[in-house]
Amino acid sequence: MRLTRTAASSGCPPTPQVLGRLLSEPLMEHESLSRSEQMVRVGDMLERVGLEAAFANRYPHEFSGGQRQRIGIARALMLSPRLVVCDEPVSALDVSVQAQVLNLMKDLQDELGLSYLFISHDIAVVEFMADDMIVMKHGKVVEAGDAKQIIDDPQDPYTRALIAAVPIPDPTAYVDRAERRAVIAAGVGQAS
């Protein structure tokens, strides 16, 4: 197994290096390619994630947050993994950019046959991205199964509270907030 790590906040490490070098690091470490072959792969991957190949000559600080996430995705995919672990990959982005990045990830999943292990507290994002879902409380699994089924009919009180905590755009919709607070509060500080 080969791991490629990207910075959690932006997909780019804080070091001031040209993007092409940053993206080719996994290739230098794990594959025997010439520099020109590496740069061809870098250009292809940048285009695959919706950026121009010429961006390889720019520095990471020159990109927007959404572009940096695309760079992080490109870096994660440079070694053609089958599994990509995503820890809150869109939490720092505004909603419109989140949608673009998530749609890109779905497209890449279909195109490349990827699997994602997606870690998120955002139920709407999980619902969009996941086929299967695990809900954890204090490091223990409280519910696991089909994501749509869990979201539509949660069996565990903690899962119900998490789903009930999702903001509802309809202010007239009834949510038993007292029950939700009680379930969440009961879990605070307990090592169940």
URFEN-V525196 format. One record per pair of residues at least 4 apart in sequence whose ideal C-beta (glycine too) atoms are under 8 Angstrom apart, sorted by the first residue. I is the first residue (numbers start at 1). GAP is how many residues later the second one is. Records with the same first field share a line. If there is no record, write none. Layout:
I: GAP  GAP
This chain:
2: 24  28  77  79
4: 22  71  72  74  75  77
6: 5  6  7  66  69  70
7: 4  5  6  7  65
8: 79  80
9: 83
10: 50  55  58  59  62  82
11: 57  58  59  60  61  62  64
12: 10  48  51  56  59  60  63
13: 9  47
15: 7
16: 43  45
17: 4  5  42  43
18: 4  38  39  40  41
19: 4  27  36  37  38  39  40  41  52
20: 4  19  22  36  37
21: 4
22: 38  49  53
23: 19  22  23  33  48  51  52  55
24: 4  11  14  15  17  18  54
25: 4
26: 4  49  52  53
27: 4  6  11  14  15  51  52
28: 10
30: 49
31: 48
33: 4  5  8
34: 4
35: 4
36: 4
37: 4
38: 4
39: 4  17
40: 4
41: 4  37
42: 4  11  14  36
43: 4  10  13
44: 4  9
45: 4  29  32  33
46: 5  6  7  9  10  25  28
47: 4  5  6
48: 26  29  60
49: 21  22  24  25  28  55  59
50: 20  54
51: 4  16  19  20  23
55: 8
58: 4  5
60: 8  11
63: 4  5  8
64: 4
65: 4  27  28  32
66: 4  27  31  34  35
67: 4
68: 4
69: 4  20  21  24  28  32
70: 4  31  34
71: 4
72: 4  17
73: 4  16  28  31  32  35
74: 4
76: 5  8
77: 4  7  31  35  37
80: 32
81: 33
82: 31  32  33
83: 31  32  33  34
84: 30  31  32  33
85: 31  32  34
86: 19  30  31  32  33  34
87: 32
88: 4  31  32  33
89: 12  16  29
90: 7  8  11  12  32  35
91: 29  30  31
93: 4  5  8
94: 4
95: 4
96: 4
97: 4
98: 4  27
99: 4
100: 4
101: 4
102: 4  23  26  27
103: 4
104: 4
105: 4  11  24
106: 4  23
107: 4
108: 4  6
109: 4  5  6  7
116: 13
118: 7  8  11  12
120: 5  6  9
122: 4
123: 4  28  39  40  43
124: 4  42
125: 4
126: 4  7  21  25
127: 20  21  24
130: 17
131: 15  16
132: 12  13  14  15
133: 10  11  12  13  14  17  18
134: 7  9  10
135: 6  7  8  9  15  19  21  23  24  27
136: 4  5  6
137: 5  21  50  55
138: 49  52  53  54
140: 52
142: 14  16  17
143: 7  11  12  13  15  16
144: 6
145: 4  5
146: 4
147: 4
148: 4
149: 4
150: 4  5  9
151: 12
154: 5  6  8  9
155: 4
156: 4
157: 4  26
158: 4  25  26  29
159: 4
160: 4  20  23
161: 4  18  19  22  23
162: 4
164: 11  12  13  15  16
165: 15  19
168: 5  7
175: 5
176: 4
177: 4
178: 4
179: 4
180: 4
181: 4
182: 4
183: 4
184: 4
186: 4
187: 5
